[in-house]
Amino acid sequence: MGFISEAIGTVLGFIMWLMYLITHNYAISIILFTLITKILLFPLSVKQQKSSAAMTAFQPKLEKLKKQYANNPQKLQEEQMRLYSEEGINPMSSCLPLFIQFPILYGIFDVVYRPITHILRFGKDIINQAKEITQQILTANGGVPAYFEHRPEIYIVKEIQKNPDAFSGMNNPDFVDAVVNFNNKLFGIVDLGDIPTLHPEIWNAAAVILIMIPIMSGLIQIIMTIYSQIRMKKMNPDAPSMGGMNIMFYVMPLFSVWIAFKYPAGIGFYWTMSSFFSLIQSVILYKVYTPEYVASLVEKDKQKRKKSSRPNMYQRMLDEMAAQQGQTGSANSSGKIAVSGVNKEENPEIKISKAKQKEYERMLIREARRRQAEKYGDEFIDDDED
């Protein structure tokens, strides 16, 4: 594993170690760890739910703009930003919990791959000694598996629990006992270091449960996707279909099944429990964030923005566009100036020389820059002054 996964794994591994100290059970430790992460991320999940509900109600306004400015992409972009600014909606805010969960999953890989380091808390020297003995045993029994270098601690645990006497020469006498007593079994029979497969050597209860871990992971996610879509449709029946986004909602569960079949069962078990807690959380949040409640929250946010002098992200973008375009006026290619806010019948476009046109354009840009600096409290430096 890489440096980033090890760094994240060190933090997550400490939490997992604490859970194991309490439960003395690896599977229950994963469940408690997952629950803790969900609790810590709950405020972000609430924000995501609020944003998703607001976006669902906001969608008809967005579709109306798309139809109105179908032939003018630049104007459409400007009006969309203006609408986002007025409504106080950030379409990316609902993605934040997802972005945070990926580093957690990345760190879980390191924790599952290195249970001796993170949960049993032994150092590199003793682990390297055990690794050499394990490699010798595997070589004598048919060859070293392809993934041994990536997951040596999983193989060390397996070999010590099968034949602890082979490791009797270890420098640390407590090491072998700690690994032998490491409770890494789900329901007492499924080794969470094993990789699920559709073609087990022996069909028994452990093999069936091992296969069910990836299947349950994907199934729970599909249920959550269907439930979310039903709730959103109830909140806004006129909302258009999200097309390609709907496909992604169903691709992700299949992706999780693939991951869970490719890597040790501890990772799939974490993903399954994470999906299960997310489903429960979604049911609760959808009960709380009704369309009426979301509408009241959006209205409160609007009132707060009216009282606040600080512009939001979309308002700053609009201001920058206005500054670049010289919103107070513009000069066209024929050398005529159209002055905004002036009656065209009383003040027709005025023909000027190219030199005057350039001077006027510089004046507009300079004035726009001055206003931007004044608005945000920055120092304005006039580059045209000597």
C-alpha positions as CSV (number, residue, x, y, z in Angstrom):
1,M,0.0,0.0,0.0
2,G,1.1,3.6,-0.6
3,F,2.1,6.3,1.8
4,I,-1.3,8.0,1.7
5,S,-3.2,4.8,2.6
6,E,-0.7,4.0,5.4
7,A,-1.1,7.5,6.8
8,I,-4.9,7.3,6.8
9,G,-4.7,3.6,7.9
10,T,-2.7,4.7,11.0
11,V,-5.5,6.9,12.2
12,L,-8.2,4.5,11.4
13,G,-6.2,1.6,12.8
14,F,-5.9,3.3,16.1
15,I,-9.7,3.6,16.3
16,M,-10.1,0.0,15.2
17,W,-7.6,-1.1,17.9
18,L,-9.6,0.7,20.6
19,M,-12.8,-1.1,19.3
20,Y,-11.0,-4.4,19.5
21,L,-9.8,-3.7,23.0
22,I,-13.4,-3.3,24.0
23,T,-15.0,-6.2,22.0
24,H,-12.1,-8.7,21.4
25,N,-13.9,-9.4,18.1
26,Y,-12.6,-8.2,14.7
27,A,-16.1,-8.3,13.0
28,I,-17.8,-6.4,15.8
29,S,-14.9,-3.9,15.8
30,I,-15.6,-3.2,12.1
31,I,-19.3,-2.7,12.9
32,L,-18.6,-0.2,15.7
33,F,-15.9,1.6,13.7
34,T,-18.4,2.0,10.8
35,L,-21.1,3.3,13.2
36,I,-18.6,5.8,14.7
37,T,-17.6,7.1,11.2
38,K,-21.3,7.5,10.3
39,I,-21.9,9.5,13.5
40,L,-18.9,11.7,12.9
41,L,-20.0,12.4,9.3
42,F,-23.7,12.8,10.3
43,P,-23.6,16.7,10.1
44,L,-22.2,16.4,6.6
45,S,-24.9,13.9,5.7
46,V,-27.6,16.3,7.0
47,K,-26.1,19.0,4.8
48,Q,-26.1,16.6,1.9
49,Q,-29.7,15.7,2.5
50,K,-30.8,19.3,2.7
51,S,-28.8,20.2,-0.5
52,S,-30.3,17.2,-2.4
53,A,-33.8,18.1,-1.3
54,A,-33.3,21.7,-2.3
55,M,-31.8,20.7,-5.6
56,T,-34.8,18.5,-6.4
57,A,-37.2,21.4,-5.7
58,F,-34.9,23.7,-7.6
59,Q,-34.7,21.5,-10.8
60,P,-37.8,22.9,-12.6
61,K,-36.4,26.5,-12.5
62,L,-33.1,25.2,-13.9
63,E,-34.9,23.3,-16.7
64,K,-36.9,26.5,-17.6
65,L,-33.6,28.4,-18.0
66,K,-32.2,25.7,-20.2
67,K,-35.2,25.9,-22.5
68,Q,-35.2,29.8,-22.5
69,Y,-31.5,30.1,-23.4
70,A,-31.1,26.9,-25.4
71,N,-29.3,28.8,-28.2
72,N,-27.2,31.0,-26.0
73,P,-24.8,28.9,-23.9
74,Q,-22.9,31.9,-22.4
75,K,-26.1,33.6,-21.3
76,L,-27.4,30.3,-19.9
77,Q,-24.2,29.9,-17.8
78,E,-24.6,33.4,-16.5
79,E,-28.3,33.0,-15.6
80,Q,-27.6,29.6,-14.0
81,M,-25.0,31.2,-11.7
82,R,-27.3,34.0,-10.9
83,L,-30.1,31.5,-10.0
84,Y,-27.7,29.5,-7.9
85,S,-26.6,32.7,-6.1
86,E,-30.2,33.9,-5.5
87,E,-31.3,30.5,-4.2
88,G,-28.1,29.9,-2.2
89,I,-27.6,26.4,-3.7
90,N,-24.3,24.7,-4.3
91,P,-24.8,21.6,-6.5
92,M,-21.4,20.2,-5.4
93,S,-22.2,20.3,-1.6
94,S,-24.1,17.0,-1.9
95,C,-20.9,15.3,-3.1
96,L,-18.8,16.2,-0.1
97,P,-19.7,13.1,2.1
98,L,-18.9,10.9,-0.9
99,F,-15.5,12.5,-1.4
100,I,-14.7,12.0,2.3
101,Q,-15.8,8.3,2.4
102,F,-13.3,7.4,-0.3
103,P,-10.2,8.2,1.8
104,I,-11.8,6.3,4.7
105,L,-12.3,3.3,2.4
106,Y,-8.7,3.7,1.2
107,G,-7.5,3.6,4.8
108,I,-9.7,0.6,5.6
109,F,-7.7,-1.3,2.9
110,D,-4.5,-0.7,4.9
111,V,-6.1,-1.7,8.2
112,V,-7.5,-5.0,6.7
113,Y,-4.2,-5.7,5.0
114,R,-2.1,-5.1,8.2
115,P,-4.1,-6.4,11.2
116,I,-0.9,-7.3,13.1
117,T,0.4,-3.7,12.8
118,H,-2.9,-1.9,13.5
119,I,-4.9,-4.1,15.8
120,L,-2.3,-6.4,17.5
121,R,0.2,-3.4,17.6
122,F,3.5,-5.2,16.9
123,G,6.5,-3.5,15.2
124,K,8.1,-4.1,11.8
125,D,11.1,-6.2,13.1
126,I,9.0,-8.9,14.5
127,I,6.6,-8.8,11.6
128,N,9.5,-9.1,9.1
129,Q,10.8,-12.2,11.0
130,A,7.3,-13.8,10.8
131,K,7.1,-12.9,7.2
132,E,10.3,-14.8,6.4
133,I,9.1,-17.9,8.2
134,T,5.7,-17.7,6.5
135,Q,7.4,-17.3,3.1
136,Q,9.4,-20.5,3.7
137,I,6.3,-22.4,4.7
138,L,4.4,-21.3,1.6
139,T,7.3,-22.1,-0.6
140,A,7.5,-25.6,0.8
141,N,3.7,-26.1,0.4
142,G,3.4,-25.3,-3.3
143,G,4.6,-21.7,-3.8
144,V,4.2,-18.1,-2.6
145,P,0.8,-16.6,-3.6
146,A,0.9,-13.6,-6.0
147,Y,-0.5,-11.2,-3.4
148,F,1.9,-12.2,-0.6
149,E,4.1,-9.0,-0.9
150,H,1.0,-6.8,-0.8
151,R,-0.8,-8.6,2.1
152,P,1.9,-10.5,4.1
153,E,0.3,-9.9,7.5
154,I,-2.9,-11.7,6.3
155,Y,-0.9,-14.8,5.3
156,I,1.1,-14.6,8.6
157,V,-2.1,-14.7,10.6
158,K,-3.4,-17.7,8.6
159,E,-0.1,-19.7,9.0
160,I,0.4,-19.0,12.7
161,Q,-3.2,-20.0,13.5
162,K,-2.8,-23.2,11.5
163,N,0.6,-24.2,12.8
164,P,1.8,-22.0,15.7
165,D,4.7,-24.4,16.4
166,A,6.4,-23.4,13.2
167,F,6.9,-19.9,14.7
168,S,8.3,-21.1,18.0
169,G,11.6,-19.4,17.3
170,M,10.2,-15.9,17.2
171,N,12.2,-13.2,19.2
172,N,9.0,-12.0,21.0
173,P,7.4,-14.9,22.9
174,D,4.1,-13.0,23.2
175,F,3.8,-12.6,19.4
176,V,2.6,-16.1,18.5
177,D,0.0,-16.2,21.4
178,A,-1.4,-12.8,20.4
179,V,-1.9,-13.9,16.7
180,V,-3.3,-17.3,17.7
181,N,-5.9,-15.6,20.0
182,F,-6.7,-12.9,17.4
183,N,-10.4,-13.3,16.8
184,N,-10.8,-12.4,13.2
185,K,-13.7,-14.6,12.4
186,L,-17.2,-13.5,11.5
187,F,-19.8,-15.6,13.3
188,G,-16.9,-17.6,14.5
189,I,-16.4,-19.4,11.2
190,V,-15.6,-16.8,8.4
191,D,-12.0,-15.5,8.2
192,L,-12.3,-11.9,7.2
193,G,-8.9,-12.1,5.7
194,D,-10.2,-14.6,3.0
195,I,-11.2,-13.4,-0.4
196,P,-14.8,-14.4,-1.4
197,T,-15.1,-16.7,-4.5
198,L,-17.9,-18.3,-6.5
199,H,-15.8,-21.4,-6.8
200,P,-14.7,-22.4,-3.2
201,E,-12.8,-25.6,-2.6
202,I,-15.5,-26.8,-0.2
203,W,-19.1,-25.7,-0.1
204,N,-19.8,-25.1,3.6
205,A,-21.4,-22.5,5.8
206,A,-18.2,-20.3,5.8
207,A,-18.1,-20.4,2.0
208,V,-21.8,-19.4,1.7
209,I,-21.4,-16.5,4.2
210,L,-18.3,-15.4,2.4
211,I,-20.1,-15.1,-0.9
212,M,-23.1,-13.3,0.7
213,I,-20.9,-10.4,1.9
214,P,-20.3,-8.9,-1.6
215,I,-23.9,-9.7,-2.7
216,M,-25.4,-8.0,0.4
217,S,-23.1,-5.0,-0.2
218,G,-24.5,-4.5,-3.7
219,L,-28.1,-5.3,-2.7
220,I,-28.3,-2.8,0.1
221,Q,-26.9,-0.1,-2.1
222,I,-29.5,-0.8,-4.8
223,I,-32.3,-0.7,-2.2
224,M,-31.0,2.6,-1.0
225,T,-30.8,4.0,-4.5
226,I,-34.4,2.9,-5.3
227,Y,-35.6,4.3,-2.0
228,S,-33.9,7.7,-2.6
229,Q,-35.3,8.0,-6.1
230,I,-38.9,7.2,-4.9
231,R,-38.6,9.8,-2.1
232,M,-37.2,12.5,-4.5
233,K,-40.0,11.8,-7.0
234,K,-42.6,12.3,-4.2
235,M,-40.9,15.5,-3.2
236,N,-41.0,16.8,-6.8
237,P,-43.2,14.8,-9.2
238,D,-42.4,17.2,-12.1
239,A,-38.6,16.8,-11.8
240,P,-37.1,15.5,-15.1
241,S,-35.2,12.2,-15.2
242,M,-31.5,12.5,-14.4
243,G,-30.5,10.3,-17.3
244,G,-26.9,9.3,-17.0
245,M,-26.8,10.0,-13.3
246,N,-29.4,7.3,-12.8
247,I,-27.1,4.8,-14.5
248,M,-24.3,5.8,-12.2
249,F,-26.6,5.1,-9.2
250,Y,-26.8,1.4,-10.4
251,V,-23.2,1.1,-11.5
252,M,-21.8,1.9,-8.1
253,P,-23.5,-1.1,-6.4
254,L,-22.1,-3.4,-9.1
255,F,-18.7,-1.8,-8.5
256,S,-18.9,-2.5,-4.8
257,V,-19.7,-6.1,-5.5
258,W,-16.7,-6.4,-7.8
259,I,-14.5,-4.8,-5.1
260,A,-15.8,-7.1,-2.5
261,F,-15.1,-10.2,-4.6
262,K,-11.6,-9.0,-5.4
263,Y,-10.3,-8.1,-2.0
264,P,-10.3,-9.6,1.6
265,A,-13.7,-10.1,3.1
266,G,-13.0,-7.5,5.8
267,I,-13.2,-4.7,3.2
268,G,-16.5,-6.0,1.8
269,F,-17.9,-6.4,5.3
270,Y,-17.1,-2.8,6.1
271,W,-18.7,-1.7,2.9
272,T,-21.8,-3.8,3.6
273,M,-22.2,-2.3,7.1
274,S,-21.5,1.2,5.8
275,S,-24.3,0.8,3.2
276,F,-26.7,-0.6,5.9
277,F,-26.1,2.3,8.2
278,S,-26.4,4.8,5.3
279,L,-29.8,3.2,4.4
280,I,-31.1,3.7,8.0
281,Q,-29.7,7.2,8.0
282,S,-31.5,8.0,4.7
283,V,-34.8,6.8,6.0
284,I,-34.5,9.0,9.0
285,L,-33.4,12.1,7.1
286,Y,-36.1,11.8,4.5
287,K,-38.7,11.7,7.3
288,V,-37.2,14.9,8.7
289,Y,-36.5,16.8,5.5
290,T,-40.0,17.0,4.0
291,P,-40.6,19.4,1.1
292,E,-42.3,21.9,3.4
293,Y,-39.4,21.8,5.8
294,V,-36.8,22.2,3.1
295,A,-38.7,25.2,1.6
296,S,-38.7,26.9,5.0
297,L,-34.9,26.3,5.4
298,V,-34.2,27.7,1.9
299,E,-36.3,30.7,2.7
300,K,-34.3,31.2,6.0
301,D,-31.1,31.0,4.1
302,K,-32.3,33.6,1.6
303,Q,-33.1,36.0,4.5
304,K,-29.6,35.4,6.0
305,R,-27.9,36.2,2.7
306,K,-29.9,39.4,2.4
307,K,-28.6,40.5,5.7
308,S,-25.0,39.4,5.0
309,S,-22.8,41.7,2.9
310,R,-20.4,38.9,2.0
311,P,-21.1,37.6,-1.5
312,N,-21.3,33.8,-2.2
313,M,-19.2,31.9,-4.7
314,Y,-21.6,32.4,-7.6
315,Q,-22.0,36.1,-6.9
316,R,-18.2,36.5,-7.0
317,M,-18.1,34.7,-10.3
318,L,-20.8,37.0,-11.7
319,D,-18.9,40.0,-10.5
320,E,-15.7,38.8,-12.2
321,M,-17.6,38.2,-15.4
322,A,-19.0,41.7,-15.2
323,A,-15.5,43.1,-14.6
324,Q,-14.1,41.2,-17.6
325,Q,-16.9,42.3,-19.9
326,G,-17.0,45.9,-18.7
327,Q,-20.6,45.8,-17.7
328,T,-21.1,49.5,-17.7
329,G,-20.6,49.6,-21.5
330,S,-18.9,48.1,-24.5
331,A,-17.4,49.0,-27.8
332,N,-18.2,46.9,-30.9
333,S,-15.9,46.1,-33.8
334,S,-17.2,48.9,-36.0
335,G,-15.9,51.5,-33.5
336,K,-19.3,52.4,-32.0
337,I,-20.0,52.7,-28.3
338,A,-23.2,51.5,-26.8
339,V,-23.6,53.1,-23.3
340,S,-25.8,51.1,-20.9
341,G,-28.6,52.9,-19.1
342,V,-29.0,55.5,-21.8
343,N,-32.1,55.9,-24.1
344,K,-31.1,54.7,-27.6
345,E,-33.4,57.1,-29.3
346,E,-32.0,60.1,-27.5
347,N,-28.4,58.9,-27.6
348,P,-27.7,56.9,-30.7
349,E,-24.4,55.0,-31.0
350,I,-21.5,57.4,-31.4
351,K,-18.8,56.8,-34.0
352,I,-15.3,57.2,-32.6
353,S,-11.7,56.6,-33.7
354,K,-9.9,53.4,-32.9
355,A,-7.6,55.2,-30.5
356,K,-10.6,56.7,-28.7
357,Q,-12.2,53.3,-28.7
358,K,-9.2,51.6,-27.1
359,E,-8.9,54.4,-24.5
360,Y,-12.6,54.0,-23.7
361,E,-12.2,50.2,-23.3
362,R,-9.2,50.7,-20.9
363,M,-11.3,53.2,-18.9
364,L,-14.1,50.6,-18.5
365,I,-11.7,47.9,-17.4
366,R,-10.0,50.2,-15.0
367,E,-13.3,51.3,-13.5
368,A,-14.5,47.7,-13.1
369,R,-11.2,46.8,-11.4
370,R,-11.6,49.8,-9.1
371,R,-15.1,48.7,-8.1
372,Q,-14.0,45.1,-7.5
373,A,-11.2,46.3,-5.2
374,E,-13.5,48.6,-3.4
375,K,-16.1,45.9,-2.9
376,Y,-13.7,43.3,-1.4
377,G,-11.6,45.7,0.5
378,D,-8.5,45.3,-1.7
379,E,-6.0,48.0,-2.6
380,F,-6.5,49.3,-6.1
381,I,-3.4,50.0,-8.1
382,D,-3.9,51.9,-11.3
383,D,-1.4,50.5,-13.8
384,D,-2.1,53.3,-16.3
385,E,-0.8,56.0,-13.9
386,D,2.8,57.0,-14.2
